[in-house]
Amino acid sequence: MKLSEFGRKLTTSSGILHLMDDLGDAMAAGGRDTLMLGGGNPGHIPDVQERFRARMHRILESDGQFEDMIGNYDNPQGDKAFLEAMAGLLRKEFGWDITSRNIALTNGSQSAFFLIFNMFAGRFADGSRKKILLPLTPEYIGYADVGLTDDFFTSNRPEFEYIDDHTFKYHIKFDSISVTDEIGAICVSRPTNPTGNVLTDTEIEHLCRLADENDIPLIIDNAYGTPFPHIIFTDAKPYFNEHTIVCMSLSKLGLPTARTGIVIANEKIVEALSAMNAVIGLAPGGMGASLALDMVRTGKILQLSQDVIRPFYQTKVDSAAEQFRKELDGVDFLMHKPEGALFIWLWFRDFPITTQELYERLKERNTLVVPGHYFFPGMEEDWQHKHECIRVTYSQKDETVSAGIKVIAEEVRKAYAG
């Protein structure tokens, strides 16, 4: 089979493909014996699921609502009622100067990044090429392969803040960042997937100034962040201005299969994104917007995030972090300070094997994690740190997480001893 450049680019082996294949294979086998600590699937929170169940019942019992939800295409920009409700909520609660014309929906946030990144980087009509700047790595595995041209990202090593013997935090190393004419946009995730790092308000404001000064957008991946789903355990303000593109999602709210991405940007970007939606998929799916509409209109989405979702994950991450400290006592490891998202990021200093090999050993024991080297898009240099880290998901059932941590600790100890 002969493939175009586009076909080869999107079918080449990638980190996100390996991750989703492994998770899919485990789920297809029933997931009975696999300790799935590798993916980003949100936990099943009974109170959250009950609210969506009740909303679905109301849709089913109302004349025409169910039929509209499954039987009618939305506008390429997305469900109008949802867009208006979301704009109203963000205007009222945070003072954002937006209307429904500043918001577009996509079929998941991964689709949004594919469209937005290729909108601002790659080849241009005048023959120039531009890149996406990732000012802080490690960064999300799903970014790495979405660019339609080669040499699509440039990224920077972080600064390290050592908090105690086993805890550290990454910061942006601003004195090493250069925003040249070849940079088309800046992108950060907040909280960061994979590390759980939350960029400080000062760091975000500094990045925004850089974007303003260079007339390029600052893209903030807010899939886990504030104001919803608010899986964030430190102080952080929601941020938006005319140079900002804020990408949100309903996945970590509890609707990952609804594939609903939410993009907030200036009107020109939203118009362009809507046109792309029309060409690629006609219109975004409307089920997620329908299920979340009432809680957005009433503002209950914020209460649910603050009072139910955040405490659920805070309890789980505290428990997982404490178990890692006990199981790895005496091992030269560091854990990134867990400030948000669904992950614990572990660094094994002077590890005698790569974490890719550790991944293979864990997989033999039916335990899935993600080796760290996948999370450094745009960094071609062979930095040892990339091969000493793993991402572990703590969002699954407590017994699954606990059993997985024990296996990880056993294999890490064996590697150091071997």
N, C-alpha and C positions, 0 to 999 in steps of 0.2 A: 504494500500500500504506500503510495507516494503522498506525503503530506506537505502542505504549504509551510512557510515560516511560522505562520500563526498556529497551525496544527502541531508542528514540532514543539513550539514554545510551550503550549499548554498541555502537552502529553508527556513531556520529559519528566523523569523521576524527580519528585520534590518532597520536601519535608511535610507539607500539609497533606499530600497524597498518601505518604507512608502512615502518617498519624490517623487519617480517616479510614484507610484500609484496615489497619490493625483494630481500630475501634469497631468498624463495621463487621469484621470477621468474628470478633468476640461476641458482639450482639447477636449475629446470625446463629452462633452456636449456643445462644441462650444466656451467655454471660455467666453461667453457673459457677465455673471454676476460675474465672479470670478476675483478678483484682484490678479494676480499671481506674488507675490513678494517672492516666495520661491525657485524657481529653478535657474539653471545656464545657461539658454538659452541666447545666445547673442542677442543684439538688432539687428533689421533689418535696416542696414545702406544703404540707396539707392545707394550711389556711389560704395560701395563694391559689392552689388548685381548686379549692372549694369555691372561691370567688369567681374563677373563670367558669367552673361548672354551673354556678347559679346564673351567670351572664348568658351562657349558652342555652339554658332552660328558658330564659326570658326571650331570647331570640326565636327559639322554636315555638314558643307559645304566642308570639305576636304575629298578626296578619302581615305576610309579605316580607318580613325581615330576613328569615332564613332563605327564602327564594332569591331575594336581592343579593344576599351575601355569597351564595354559591352560583348564581345564574347570570350576573351582570358584570361586565368589565368596569373597572374604575377608570378615571382619567389617568393618563400617563404620569401625572404628578402624584397620584394617590387619592384615597378616599377624602372627598372634600370636607365632610363633617369632622373627620378625625384631624385633618390639617387645621381647621379653624379652632377646634377644641384645644389642640396642642399649642397653637400660637397664643390663644387666650390665656392658657395656664402659665406659659413662660413670661408673657407680658405682665400678668397680675402678680406672680410670685417673685420674679427676679428683675422686673423692669426692662426686659429685653425689648428693643425697638423693632418688633417684627410683626408681620401679618401672615396669613396662610400662604402668601406668595413667596415667603422665605423658607418654606419647608417642602421637601419632596420625600416620598417613600420609595424604597427599593426592595428587591427580593433578597433580604438579608443584608447585613452590613458588609459582608465579604464582597457582594456584588457592587455595593456603593464604592468600596475602595478600588476595585477594578476600574470602574468608570472614572472616578475622580482623579486617581493617580495618572491614568493615561490621558486625561484632559489637560494636565499641567506639566507632564514630563514625556520624554521620548523625542521623536523627530518632529520638527516644525517645517512649515512651508518654505521658509527662507533658507533651509538647509542646516539650521542650528539644532543642537540637541540640549535637552535639559534633564535634570535629575531631581528625585525626591531626596531631601535632606532629612535623615533621622539623627537628631542631635544627641540622642542617648541610646546606646545599645547595651545589653540585650533588648530586643524589641520583638513584636508579634510575628510568629512563624508564618502566618497567612499573608503577610506583605510580600514575602521574598520573591514569589514567582508571578505576581500579577502584572508586571510591566511587559509591554509588547515589544520592547527593544532590549538589547543587552546593555550592561553597565547602567542600570536604571536607578540605583540608589547610591548614596554616599552616606557614611555614618561615622560616628565618633566613639572613642573609648570613654567610659565614665570616670568620674572621680569617685574614690571610695571613702566613706565615712565609717570608721570602726566604732561601734556602739558599746559592745562588751566582747568577751572572749569568743562568743559564738554568734554574734549578730552584727550585721553591717548594712549599709544603705548606699545605693548609687545616687550620684548627683550629676547634673549636666556640667561638663567642663567647658565653660563658655569661652575661655581664652584660646581654645583650639578650634572653635567654630568659625568657618569662613563662608559667608554667603556671597558667592560670586554670581556672575551672569548666567552660569550654567545651572543654577538652582531654580527650579520651577515652583516648588512648594516645600514647606516644612511640615513634618508630621510627627506627632507623639501620641502614645496611648496613655490614658490617665483614669484609673490605675493602670499600670503597665502590665500587660501580659507578655512575658511570663513571670515577672519577679514580684508582683504585688506592690511595686513602688508607686507612690503618689507624688508627682512633681509638685513642689510647693507653689503657692500663689505667686511668689516672687519669681520663680523660674518661668511660670506661664506668662507673666507680664513681660519678662525679658524677651521671651520668644516672640511675643506679640509685637513688641517694639521692632525686633529684627524684621518681622514680616512686613510691618508698616513701612519701615525705612526702605525696603527693597521692593515694595509693591507686589508682594506675592502672598498667597494665603497661608495661614497657619491652620493645619488640619488637626483637630483634637478627636481622637478615638475615645469615645465616652461610653463604650459598651458596658462597662461595669460601674460607671461613675455616678456623680451627682448631677441632677437631682433624682434620677432613677436609673437603675435599680438600687443605687446607693450602697453598693457592696464596697464600702470604703470606711476605714477605721481611724481616720485622722481628719483634721480640719482641712477643708478644701472648698473654695467657692466655685460655683458654675461660672463659666466665662464665655462671652460672645461679643464680637463687634463686626464691623463690615469686612474686615480682613480675615475673619475666622470662619472655618467650616467645622461645625460640630456634628459628629456622627454618633448617633445613638441607636438603640436596638430594643426590641421587646424580648429577645432571646433569654437574657439573664433575669428578666422579670418573671420568667417561667413559661415562655412560649417559643422555645427554640425551633420547633418544627413549623411554626407559622411563617418563618423567614420574613421578618418585618424589620427593615432598616429605616432609620429616620435621619435625614440630612437637613441641617439648618445652616443657611448660607445667604449671601445676598441674592437678589432676584435674578440677576443674569446667570449665576451658577445654577440656580434652581431651574430656570428655563432650559439651560443646556442639558442638565441631568434628566429632566422630563422628556426631552427630545430623544435622548439616548435610550431611556426606558421604552419609548414607543417603538424604536427600531429593533431593539434586542428582545423585548418581551411583551410588546404591546402595552402592558400596564402591570404595575405591581399587584401581587395577590392582596386580597382585602380581608382575609379571615382574621389576621392579627389585629388590624385596625378595628374591626367590628367587635372583637372580644374585649379590647381595651378601651373602647370609646367612652363608656359611662364613667370609668374611674378617672379618665383624663378630664372629662367635662366637670366632674365634681371636685377634682383635686385629690381624690382618695388614692391616686397612684403614688403621691408623695408620702402620705401617711403609711401606706402599705410598705413602701420602700424603707422608711425610717423605723417603723415600729415592728415590722415582721421580718422582712428580708435581711436587713443589716444585722439584727441580733442573732438570727439563725446562723449566719456565716461567721459572725464574731465568735460565737461559742465553739463552732467547729474548728476554726483556725487556731484558737487558743489551745484546744485539746490536742490537735495534731502537732503543733509546735512544741508543746510540752513533752509529748511522747517522743518526738525526734531527739530532743535534748537528752532524755533518759536513755533511749536505745543507742544513741551515738556517743554516750559519755566516754571520754578518753580518746575519741577520734578527732583528728585535726580538720574540723568542718566549720563552716559559717553558714548561717541562714540569713537571707535578706529579710530585713524587718518587714513583717507582714502588715501592709498598710491598706490592702484592698484586693479585689479580684478573687479568683477561686484557687490560687496556687501558692505553694511554698517553693522557693528557689533555694537550692542547696549548692554550696560550693565546697568541694573536697580538695583542700590544698595539697599540692604535690602528689596528686593521685597517680598511682603506678600504672593504671590502665586508662584508656579514654572512657568517657561516659557513654560513647556509642557501644563499646564492648560491655560496659555495665548494663546498658539497655538490653543487649542480647542475652546476657546472663539472667536478668530479671524476667525477660520474656519466656525463657525456658522454664521458669517457675511460675508462669501464668500471672505475672505482675507487670502492668504496663505503666511506664513513665515516658518522658520525652527527653532525649539527650540535649545538652545545652547548645551544641554547635549550630543547630538550626536557627537560633534566635539572634543571629548577627548579620542580617542582610546589609549589603553595602560595605562590609569589612572583609577584604580579601586577605589581609595579612594573617599569618599563622600565629595567632595569639594563644598561648597555652591555656589561658583562663576559659576560652570557649569550650575546651575539652574536659573541664573539671567541674561542670555544673549540670544539674538536672532540674526539670520542672515536674513537680508532683501536685496532682489535683487532690484537694481535700473535701470536695463537695459531695462525694458519694456517701452511702450509708456508713455510719460510724464503725460498724464491725468490719466493713470492707477496707476503710482507710486504716484502721488499727492493724489489721492483718498485713496490709501492704507495707506499712511502715516497718514492721518487724522483718519482713523479707528484705526490704531495701537495706536496713541496718546490717543484717547478716551478710549480704553480698558485699557491702562496702567494707566490712571488717575483713572478710576473706580476701578482698583485693589488696588491702593494705598489708595483710599478713603474708600474701603470696609472693 
